[in-house]
Amino acid sequence: MRYLLPLILIITMLSCNGNDSLMPASGGRHYDVIVSGRDSDALSVIDSVLQQPMKALPQSEPMFNLVANVDTLNATTRLARAIVEVNIDARHEGATRIKFTRNLYAEPQIVVRIYAKTVEAMRKDMLVQGKYLSDLLSAWEMETWLAQLKRKHDVKASRMANKMFGADLWLSIDMMYSRKAKDFLWFSNNSATVMKNVCVYRVSCLDNLVAKRDSVWGRNIKGETDDMRMMTVAGTMITDSTCFALKSKAHYNKTVRGLWEMQGDAMGGPFISRMIKDGNKGYLIVDAFLFAPNKDKRNAMRECEAMAYSLKMNKKTN
């Protein structure tokens, strides 16, 4: 009996990552990466892959933060949330290989191991495999965002989305401001510095989607006057072909990224738009957009993106 209380305390401390796990909680922020390896030239190759700019932002920001390059992992660095280990070995046969393990030393965590015969061989292979590496890390980060939202989200927003559209939606708990119109919901944290927004609406088809989006935005999202209307910035939209293979589920629907602006006002920022088939009713559109002037936008936009990816049709209503 005398060992029961210490045991309970230990289990409680090790489970503080929220996953009821006995593993220690990982450290660092979303999109922080530690790169480990003994060859500095090899580390530079991986650094250049991870430092490529994130798409569809109004300013240049890298896809990942390189926290450190280290020769070997120690008791502290092995608890990082994302680790890339680079192994150059003359005995390696074949092309560069990329393997990954979840929650090896801590949780949540991803440890990616890269094996190559020479630095030059890896540099050449990374021209193709570099996208796989960045997509892998991005998908894992999206997985952790969604797991976090599943555990803790705004219940009121979920109920509103389910009532109007028969869909599940997980929004961060700070998204407490909402506006409702016919076939339209808009949620926001209403921050004066980093304003996160998610809106959901239904369209009958995907023809002339930019015009449809601008029409919905124009009616429902306005500036200080009715003449100030939100709209898509022409020529900025790109189709996102990344399929986030989150565990066994492929969270892939048609998705586009781009920039928005407020007509008649100096407001704008990035957005992501996701289209989901809604049975015979048409399509549900979920748009996540950000307004954060003079601020880094990547992590806040990725959080908005995770909220957009959380939307799924409720099986009970389909």
N, C-alpha and C positions, 0 to 999 in steps of 0.2 A: 504493500500500500504506500510505503514511503517513497517509492519510485514513480508513482502515478502522476503526481503534480509536475515534477520536472519533465516527464515524458510529454505531458499535454502541452507544456510551455514550448518545448522543442518543436513539436509538430505544428503548433500555431505559428511560430517564427518562420519555419521553413515553408509554410503554406501562404505566406503573405503576398505571393504573386497572384492570388485569386483563382488559381487553377486546382486547388486541393492537391498540390504536388509536394513531395518531400524534397524536391530539388531546390537549390537556392534560386532566388529571383535574379534575372539578368539585369545588367546595368546599361545605362545609356538612353539616348533618345531615338525615336523613330528615324530610320535612314542613316544612323551612325554605323560605320563599318571599321573594323580593325583588320589590316592586311598583315599576314605573317609569312616570313620566308627568309632564307639566308642569302638569296641573290638579289641585290638591290636593283639590277636591271630588270629582273623578272617582276619585282614589285612595282616598278615604274610602268610596266605594260598594263598591269591590272589597275593601277591608279588612274591611268588615262581612260580606261573603259568606264570606271565608276564616276569619273569627273565629267563625263559628257553631259550637256545641258538637258534638263527636263523639257519636254515638248510643251508647246502651247502656253507658255508663260509670257507676260509682257516684258520680262527682264530675264537675263541669263542667270540661272541657278543650277548647280550640279545635281544630278540625280541622287547622289549620296554624299554624306559627310565623311571624309577620311579622318578618323580620330587619331590613328597612329599607324606607322609601319614598324613592326617589331621582328627581331630575329626569331624568337621563340615565345610561346605563350607562358605566362606565369600565373600564379594563383589569382591575380587581379584581372589580367587581360582575358583569361579564359572564361570569365563571367560576362563578357561583352555580349550584347544581344545579337550581333551579326559579325561573323569572323570568316575571312577568306584566307586559307592556307595555301601557299604556292610551293610546290615540290618540283624541283628540277633534278632529274636523275638520268644519267647516261644509259642506265639499264632499262629505262622505260621504252616500251615498244608501241609503235603505232602513233595515231594522232593524239593531240592533247585531249585529256579526259577531265570531265567535271562531275564530281559526286557531291552529295550533300546529306547532312544528318540533322534532324531536328532535336533540340533539347539534349545536347550531348553533355554539357557541363552545367547548364542552368536552364531556366525556363521563364519566358519564351526565348528561344534561341535558334539560330540556324548557323551551322558550320559547313562552309563550302570548301572542298579540297580540290585543287587543280594539279594534275600530273602531266608533266611534259618532259621530253628528252633533252631539249635545249631551249634557251631563251628565244632564239630566232625562230624555232619551230612553234613555240607558244605564241610569239608575236604574230606570225602568219596565221595560225589557227584562230586567234582572237578576232581577226577581221570578220569571221563568221560567228564564232562561238561567243564573242563579246556580248552580243544581243541576248543570247540565251542566259548568260551570267546576270546581266542587269535585269532581265525579265524574271529570272528566278528569285532574286532578292526582292524585287518589287512585289511579286506575287506573295512572297512570304510576309512582307510588311502589310500587304492588304489583308492577308489572313489574320494577322494579329489585330489589326484595326477592327475587323468584323467580329472577332472573338470578344474583344473589349466592348464593342457596342451591344453584342448579344447579352453579355453579363449585366450591362448597365446602360440603359437607354431611357429616353423620355416616353413614359407610358401613355401620356395623353396624346402625343403625336401619333403613336402607333394606333391608338383607338380611332383617331380621326381618319387616318389613311385606310384602315380596315372598313370603317363605316361608309366612306365615300367611294372607295375603289375596290374593296375586297382584297386588299393587299397588305402584306406585312412591311413595315418600315421601321428601321432602328436609327434614331437620331441621338446625337450627343445631348446630355442633360441640360446643357446651356442653351439649347435651341428652344427657348420657352416662348418666343413670340411667334404668332401665327396669324394668317389671314385666309379666309375662306370665301370662295366665289363658286359659281356654277362650274362643276367639273374641274375645280382648281383648288390646290392647297399650296400655301407658301409658309415656310418655317425659317426663322432666322434667330441668331443670337443677339442681333441688333447692337453689335459692338461698334464703338466709335473709332476703333483702331484696326481690328481684324474682323470684318463682318462676314460670317459664314451664312450661306443661304441654300435652301433646298426647296424646289417647287415640283409638284406632281400634277399632271393633267392628262386628259385623254384626247386622242385624235382618231379620226375614222380610218385614215391611211397615211402612208409616209410620203406621198407625192408633195412636191413643193414644201418640204419640211422646214426650210429656213424661213419662208414666208409665214408658215403656220406658227412657228416658234415666236417670230417677231410680233405676230398679231396677238398671241396669248400674253407675251411679256408686255407689249404696249398697252393692253387693256388693264392689266392687273399690277404691273410694277412700274410705278411712275416716280418722277423726281419731285422737287418742291412745287412744281406746277403741272397741270395736266398736259402741257405741251412738251414736257420732258419725259421721254419714253425710252425704255430699255430696248436695245436691239443688237443683233449680231454684227460684229465688225466684218465687212466683206473681205473675202480672200484669206481668212485666218483659220477656217475649219479644216481639220484633218481627221480621217477615219482612224480610230484606234484599233489595230489588229491584234493587240495583246489579248490572249486568252488566259485569264487568271485561273489556273488549275488549282483551285483551293481544295486541298485534301482530295476527295474523290469526286467533287462537284466542279463542273466547268461553268463558272459564272460569266458566260459570254452571251451577250446580246449585241445588237448593233450599237456602237458607241462612237461618238465624235467629240473632239475637243476644239476649242477655239477661244476667241476673245469677245467680250461684250463691251458695249459703251452705252452711256445715257445720252440720248440725242438732246442737244441743247444744254448739256452740263458737262463739267470736267470730271466725270466718273467713268470707271471702267475696270476691267480685270479679266481673269481667266474663267472659263466654264467647261464643264463636261456634261454631255447629254446622252442619256441611255434610253433605248427604245425596247419595250417588252410587249410581246403579243398578248393581248387580253381577250382570249377566246374569240368569239364572233362579234365582240364589241369594238374591235379596232386595236389600238395600241396605247399603252400607258407610256408617257414620257416623264422621266425624272431628270431635271436639270439641277446641277449643283454649281453654284458660282460664288466668287469671292470678291470682296472689295477691301483692299488693304494697302492704301497709298503709302509709299515710302517704307514698306516693310517687306521682308522675305516672305514669299508666298508658298513655297513648295509644300511644307508640312501641313499648313492649314488647308491647302487645296487638296492634298492627299486625304486628309480627314473628310473633307466634303465629298470626295470621290468614294470613300468607303461607305458613307451614308447613302450615296446613290446606288452603290452595289448591293446594299442591304435590301433594297426593294425587291419583293418577289410576290407573285400572285398567291393568294390564300387558296389552298387546295379545296377547302370547304365550300368556296364560292365559285369553283370552276368545274 
